[in-house]
């Protein structure tokens, strides 16, 4: 068995793991990135062709992270000489309370926006119907070419001196002391001063032998692509905006302009069916099937009401995994009993856009440096004892 020493080992090569590994490599840190699949892949939460990036958040802690996130992605574009972001703008349609929060946050970070009353939306953006919602339009928002983003992060990490090993399933993480952690795969044994877990849906399986279970739920969420009645009207190249609709019932619905599939618009609910990450494509139980049908009916009704420029039935269906926390916010913290094991988890379907900033936070924690971003709202300790399970240490 080969045993190799590193300063930091990152486990999980999605956007957060790649961003963390890249940050570490650029700090001249001897780092190893282990990924159980290939980079990129469609098995985790980072797969797919597209994501969105915007400043428009009704939560201040996320809005404050966005200027740096935009800056880092733009710098990666220059480094890899590829266009990763397509400027479309974003239309945030929501209740008055959420609008006030978004407006206040945009003002605080210095981002311009335009307010539209519901009856103005269809005039400015043909193909959309505001219905009962007013809207905030942020011009700087973009569609992200997410698969290209991952490839650029990977290439940047390797060119910066990092080591990537794909198809490496971690079977054990053994803390030796506060300065050493052993990581085992079926073929090799590695040792590092710190380990960063960015394992997405597999986080709790990694943590179980370490005596910790986080309040994470793995959901399989479905994205649907709907045919446009006028292809040019919804095109990203023509500046048709991404939309985020915070419905009055609390559910979030989002859409992406026609981009990867010409003449098709991606529309989905920000929710899904709880599944086992290793059996995500298993047949649904009767209860799951009923929940899926309910969600699908909600989505199709929403499309008919708010997207009159789309055909009423979707043409393509794709699936993705979300790893959700109870408050739908991130976990960026150290293991409470092993401070040199860093955890990045629970990105709840909206962490991709913040990958570079998350990577700097996790990388800083691994190097025992204070992150530039206030991480108070991302600590494990925010969860109540009833939502946390401490379990006997065992073997993975």
C-alpha positions as CSV (number, residue, x, y, z in Angstrom):
1,X,0.0,0.0,0.0
2,X,1.3,3.5,-0.9
3,X,1.3,6.0,1.9
4,X,1.7,9.6,0.9
5,X,1.8,12.8,3.1
6,X,0.0,16.0,2.3
7,X,-0.8,19.2,4.1
8,X,-4.5,18.9,3.3
9,X,-6.7,16.2,1.7
10,X,-10.0,17.3,0.2
11,X,-12.6,14.5,-0.2
12,X,-15.2,15.2,-2.9
13,X,-14.6,16.9,-6.2
14,X,-17.8,18.9,-6.8
15,X,-17.8,22.7,-7.1
16,X,-17.1,23.2,-3.4
17,X,-14.3,20.6,-3.2
18,X,-12.7,21.8,-6.4
19,X,-12.8,25.4,-5.2
20,X,-11.3,24.5,-1.9
21,X,-8.6,22.4,-3.5
22,X,-7.8,25.3,-5.9
23,X,-7.6,27.8,-3.1
24,X,-5.2,25.5,-1.2
25,X,-3.0,25.0,-4.3
26,X,-2.7,28.7,-4.9
27,X,-1.6,29.0,-1.3
28,X,1.3,26.7,-2.1
29,X,-0.2,24.0,0.0
30,X,0.5,20.4,-0.7
31,X,-3.0,19.2,-1.4
32,X,-4.7,16.0,-2.6
33,X,-8.3,16.0,-4.0
34,X,-10.1,12.6,-4.0
35,X,-13.2,12.0,-6.0
36,X,-15.2,8.8,-6.1
37,X,-16.4,9.4,-9.6
38,X,-14.9,11.5,-12.5
39,X,-14.6,15.2,-12.5
40,X,-17.1,16.5,-13.6
41,X,-19.9,13.9,-13.2
42,X,-23.7,13.8,-13.0
43,X,-24.0,11.7,-9.8
44,X,-23.7,14.5,-7.2
45,X,-25.1,18.0,-6.8
46,X,-22.7,19.8,-9.1
47,X,-23.7,18.0,-12.3
48,X,-25.6,19.5,-15.2
49,X,-25.1,22.2,-17.8
50,X,-26.3,25.3,-16.0
51,X,-26.7,27.2,-12.8
52,X,-27.4,30.9,-12.0
53,X,-25.4,33.5,-10.2
54,X,-27.1,36.6,-8.8
55,X,-26.7,39.2,-6.0
56,X,-30.4,39.2,-5.3
57,X,-30.9,37.4,-2.0
58,X,-33.3,38.2,0.7
59,X,-30.8,36.8,3.2
60,X,-27.9,39.2,4.0
61,X,-25.3,36.6,4.8
62,X,-25.6,35.3,1.2
63,X,-25.9,38.7,-0.5
64,X,-22.6,39.7,1.2
65,X,-20.8,36.8,-0.3
66,X,-21.9,37.5,-3.9
67,X,-19.6,40.4,-4.9
68,X,-16.5,38.3,-4.2
69,X,-18.1,35.3,-5.9
70,X,-18.7,37.2,-9.1
71,X,-15.1,38.5,-8.9
72,X,-13.6,35.0,-8.5
73,X,-15.6,33.5,-11.3
74,X,-14.6,36.4,-13.6
75,X,-11.0,35.8,-12.7
76,X,-11.3,32.1,-13.5
77,X,-12.7,33.1,-16.9
78,X,-9.6,35.1,-17.6
79,X,-7.3,32.3,-16.3
80,X,-8.9,29.6,-18.4
81,X,-9.7,31.9,-21.3
82,X,-13.3,30.7,-21.5
83,X,-16.6,32.4,-21.2
84,X,-18.3,30.8,-18.1
85,X,-21.0,33.4,-17.4
86,X,-23.8,34.6,-19.8
87,X,-25.3,37.8,-18.7
88,X,-29.1,37.7,-18.7
89,X,-30.2,39.5,-15.6
90,X,-32.5,38.0,-13.0
91,X,-36.1,38.8,-12.2
92,X,-37.0,38.1,-8.6
93,X,-40.8,37.9,-8.1
94,X,-42.0,37.6,-4.5
95,X,-44.0,39.1,-1.7
96,X,-43.6,42.6,-0.5
97,X,-41.7,41.5,2.6
98,X,-39.1,39.6,0.6
99,X,-38.9,42.4,-1.9
100,X,-38.0,44.9,0.8
101,X,-35.2,42.5,2.1
102,X,-33.8,42.0,-1.4
103,X,-33.8,45.8,-2.1
104,X,-32.1,46.5,1.2
105,X,-29.4,43.9,0.6
106,X,-28.8,45.1,-2.9
107,X,-28.4,48.7,-1.7
108,X,-26.0,47.6,1.0
109,X,-23.7,45.8,-1.5
110,X,-24.0,48.6,-4.1
111,X,-25.9,46.7,-6.8
112,X,-28.4,48.6,-9.0
113,X,-31.8,47.2,-9.6
114,X,-35.2,48.1,-11.2
115,X,-38.6,47.6,-9.5
116,X,-41.5,46.5,-11.7
117,X,-45.1,46.3,-10.7
118,X,-46.9,43.0,-11.7
119,X,-48.7,44.6,-14.6
120,X,-45.5,45.9,-16.1
121,X,-43.7,42.6,-16.2
122,X,-45.4,41.2,-19.4
123,X,-44.8,44.5,-21.2
124,X,-41.1,44.5,-20.4
125,X,-40.5,40.8,-20.6
126,X,-43.0,39.3,-23.1
127,X,-43.6,35.6,-22.3
128,X,-43.8,36.2,-18.6
129,X,-46.8,37.0,-16.5
130,X,-46.2,38.5,-13.0
131,X,-49.7,37.5,-11.7
132,X,-49.9,38.5,-8.1
133,X,-46.2,39.3,-7.8
134,X,-44.2,42.4,-8.3
135,X,-40.5,42.0,-9.3
136,X,-37.0,43.2,-8.8
137,X,-34.7,43.1,-11.9
138,X,-31.0,42.8,-11.3
139,X,-29.1,43.4,-14.6
140,X,-25.8,41.8,-13.5
141,X,-27.1,38.3,-12.9
142,X,-25.9,35.5,-15.2
143,X,-26.4,31.9,-16.3
144,X,-23.3,29.8,-15.4
145,X,-22.0,27.2,-17.7
146,X,-21.6,24.9,-14.8
147,X,-20.0,21.9,-16.5
148,X,-17.4,24.3,-18.0
149,X,-16.9,25.9,-14.6
150,X,-16.0,22.6,-13.1
151,X,-13.5,21.8,-15.8
152,X,-11.9,25.1,-15.4
153,X,-11.6,24.7,-11.6
154,X,-10.1,21.3,-12.2
155,X,-7.6,22.4,-14.7
156,X,-6.7,25.5,-12.6
157,X,-6.1,23.3,-9.5
158,X,-3.9,20.8,-11.4
159,X,-1.9,23.6,-13.1
160,X,-1.4,25.2,-9.7
161,X,0.4,22.1,-8.5
162,X,-2.5,20.2,-6.9
163,X,-3.0,16.4,-7.2
164,X,-6.3,15.0,-8.3
165,X,-7.2,11.3,-8.0
166,X,-10.5,10.3,-9.6
167,X,-12.4,7.0,-9.0
168,X,-11.1,6.9,-5.5
169,X,-13.7,5.9,-3.0
170,X,-12.8,6.7,0.6
171,X,-13.4,3.8,2.9
172,X,-12.1,5.2,6.2
173,X,-11.0,8.5,7.8
174,X,-8.9,7.9,11.0
175,X,-8.0,10.9,13.1
176,X,-4.5,10.2,14.6
177,X,-4.1,13.4,16.6
178,X,-4.8,17.1,16.2
179,X,-2.1,17.3,13.5
180,X,-2.6,14.1,11.6
181,X,-5.5,12.4,9.8
182,X,-5.3,9.1,7.9
183,X,-7.5,8.6,4.8
184,X,-7.9,5.2,3.3
185,X,-9.1,4.1,-0.1
186,X,-9.2,0.5,-1.3
187,X,-5.8,1.0,-3.0
188,X,-3.9,3.5,-0.9
189,X,-3.4,5.1,2.5
190,X,-2.9,8.9,2.7
191,X,-2.0,11.1,5.6
192,X,-2.5,14.9,6.1
193,X,-2.5,17.5,8.7
194,X,-6.1,18.4,7.9
195,X,-8.9,16.9,5.9
196,X,-11.8,18.8,4.2
197,X,-15.0,16.9,3.6
198,X,-17.0,18.3,0.7
199,X,-18.9,15.0,0.0
200,X,-22.3,16.4,-0.7
201,X,-25.0,13.7,-0.4
202,X,-22.4,11.3,1.1
203,X,-21.4,13.6,4.0
204,X,-23.1,11.6,6.8
205,X,-21.8,8.3,5.5
206,X,-18.3,9.8,5.9
207,X,-19.1,11.2,9.3
208,X,-20.8,8.2,10.8
209,X,-17.5,6.5,11.9
210,X,-16.4,9.8,13.4
211,X,-19.3,9.9,15.8
212,X,-21.3,12.6,14.1
213,X,-24.6,12.8,12.2
214,X,-25.6,16.2,10.8
215,X,-29.3,17.2,10.1
216,X,-29.0,16.6,6.4
217,X,-31.6,15.3,4.0
218,X,-30.8,14.1,0.5
219,X,-33.4,15.1,-2.1
220,X,-33.7,14.1,-5.7
221,X,-35.0,17.2,-7.5
222,X,-36.3,17.3,-11.0
223,X,-35.7,20.0,-13.6
224,X,-37.9,20.2,-16.6
225,X,-37.4,21.8,-20.0
226,X,-40.4,23.4,-21.7
227,X,-40.6,24.2,-25.4
228,X,-41.0,27.9,-26.3
229,X,-43.7,29.2,-28.6
230,X,-41.2,31.8,-29.8
231,X,-37.6,30.6,-29.7
232,X,-36.0,34.0,-29.9
233,X,-38.2,35.5,-27.1
234,X,-36.7,33.3,-24.4
235,X,-33.1,33.1,-25.6
236,X,-30.3,33.9,-23.2
237,X,-28.3,35.4,-26.1
238,X,-31.2,37.9,-26.5
239,X,-31.1,38.8,-22.8
240,X,-34.2,37.0,-21.6
241,X,-33.8,37.0,-17.8
242,X,-33.5,34.1,-15.4
243,X,-36.4,34.2,-12.9
244,X,-36.7,33.3,-9.2
245,X,-40.3,33.3,-7.9
246,X,-40.7,33.1,-4.1
247,X,-44.3,31.9,-4.0
248,X,-46.7,32.9,-1.3
249,X,-46.9,29.3,-0.1
250,X,-43.2,29.4,0.7
251,X,-42.0,27.3,-2.3
252,X,-39.4,28.7,-4.7
253,X,-39.7,28.2,-8.5
254,X,-37.0,29.2,-10.9
255,X,-36.4,29.3,-14.6
256,X,-33.4,29.7,-16.9
257,X,-33.4,31.3,-20.3
258,X,-33.1,29.1,-23.4
259,X,-29.4,28.2,-23.5
260,X,-28.1,24.7,-23.7
261,X,-31.1,23.2,-25.4
262,X,-32.2,25.7,-28.2
263,X,-35.9,26.6,-27.9
264,X,-36.3,25.0,-24.4
265,X,-36.5,26.8,-21.1
266,X,-35.6,25.2,-17.8
267,X,-38.2,25.6,-15.1
268,X,-38.2,23.7,-11.8
269,X,-39.3,23.8,-8.1
270,X,-36.6,24.2,-5.5
271,X,-37.6,21.0,-3.7
272,X,-37.6,17.3,-4.2
273,X,-38.2,13.8,-2.9
274,X,-36.0,12.4,-0.2
275,X,-33.8,9.5,-1.5
276,X,-30.8,7.4,-0.7
277,X,-27.8,8.9,-2.5
278,X,-26.6,5.5,-3.6
279,X,-30.0,4.4,-4.9
280,X,-31.3,7.7,-6.3
281,X,-32.8,6.0,-9.4
282,X,-34.6,3.3,-7.5
283,X,-38.4,3.0,-8.2
284,X,-40.4,5.5,-6.0
285,X,-42.5,4.2,-3.2
286,X,-46.3,4.9,-3.4
287,X,-45.8,7.8,-0.9
288,X,-42.9,9.2,-2.9
289,X,-44.9,8.9,-6.1
290,X,-47.8,10.8,-4.7
291,X,-45.5,13.5,-3.5
292,X,-43.9,13.7,-6.9
293,X,-47.2,13.9,-8.7
294,X,-48.3,16.8,-6.3
295,X,-45.1,18.7,-7.0
296,X,-45.4,18.1,-10.8
297,X,-49.0,19.4,-10.8
298,X,-47.9,22.5,-8.8
299,X,-45.1,23.2,-11.4
300,X,-47.3,22.7,-14.5
301,X,-50.0,24.9,-13.0
302,X,-47.3,27.5,-12.2
303,X,-46.0,27.4,-15.8
304,X,-49.4,27.8,-17.3
305,X,-50.1,30.9,-15.1
306,X,-46.8,32.7,-15.3
307,X,-45.1,31.5,-18.5
308,X,-47.8,31.8,-21.3
309,X,-45.0,31.8,-23.9
310,X,-44.2,28.1,-23.1
311,X,-45.9,25.0,-24.1
312,X,-48.0,23.5,-21.2
313,X,-46.2,20.1,-21.1
314,X,-42.4,19.7,-20.6
315,X,-40.2,18.0,-23.2
316,X,-37.1,17.0,-21.2
317,X,-36.6,15.9,-17.7
318,X,-33.3,15.8,-15.7
319,X,-32.6,15.0,-12.1
320,X,-30.1,16.4,-9.5
321,X,-29.3,15.8,-5.9
322,X,-29.8,18.4,-3.2
323,X,-28.4,18.1,0.3
324,X,-30.7,20.1,2.5
325,X,-30.2,21.5,6.0
326,X,-33.3,22.4,8.2
327,X,-32.7,26.1,7.6
328,X,-31.5,25.6,4.0
329,X,-28.2,27.2,4.8
330,X,-24.6,25.9,4.6
331,X,-22.5,24.1,7.1
332,X,-18.9,25.4,7.1
333,X,-17.3,24.3,10.3
334,X,-14.9,21.9,12.0
335,X,-15.9,18.6,13.4
336,X,-16.6,19.3,17.1
337,X,-14.3,16.5,18.3
338,X,-11.7,16.6,15.6
339,X,-10.8,20.2,14.8
340,X,-8.6,19.3,11.8
341,X,-11.5,17.7,10.0
342,X,-13.3,20.5,8.2
343,X,-16.9,20.0,6.9
344,X,-18.5,21.8,4.0
345,X,-22.1,20.5,3.6
346,X,-25.8,21.2,3.2
347,X,-25.5,23.6,0.3
348,X,-29.3,23.2,-0.2
349,X,-29.4,23.7,-3.9
350,X,-27.9,27.2,-3.9
351,X,-24.2,26.8,-3.1
352,X,-22.7,26.5,-6.6
353,X,-22.6,30.2,-7.3
354,X,-20.6,30.8,-4.1
355,X,-18.1,28.0,-4.7
356,X,-14.9,30.1,-4.8
357,X,-15.9,32.0,-1.6
358,X,-16.8,28.7,0.1
359,X,-13.6,27.2,-1.0
360,X,-11.6,30.1,0.6
361,X,-13.5,29.7,3.8
362,X,-13.0,25.9,4.0
363,X,-9.3,26.2,2.9
364,X,-8.7,28.8,5.5
365,X,-10.1,26.6,8.2
366,X,-8.0,23.7,7.0
367,X,-4.9,26.0,7.2
368,X,-6.0,27.2,10.7
369,X,-6.5,30.7,9.4
370,X,-9.4,33.0,10.2
371,X,-11.8,33.2,7.2
372,X,-12.4,36.6,5.7
373,X,-16.1,35.9,5.8
374,X,-18.1,35.8,9.0
375,X,-19.1,32.1,9.4
376,X,-21.3,32.5,12.5
377,X,-24.4,31.6,10.6
378,X,-22.8,28.5,9.1
379,X,-21.7,26.8,12.3
380,X,-22.9,23.3,13.3
381,X,-23.8,24.7,16.8
382,X,-26.7,26.6,15.4
383,X,-28.7,23.3,15.2
384,X,-30.6,22.2,18.3
385,X,-29.7,19.0,20.1
386,X,-32.9,17.4,18.9
387,X,-31.9,17.8,15.3
388,X,-28.4,16.4,15.9
389,X,-27.4,12.8,16.5
390,X,-24.2,11.9,18.2
391,X,-23.5,8.3,17.5
392,X,-20.9,5.7,18.7
393,X,-17.8,5.7,16.6
394,X,-17.6,2.7,14.3
395,X,-16.2,1.7,10.9
396,X,-17.2,3.0,7.6
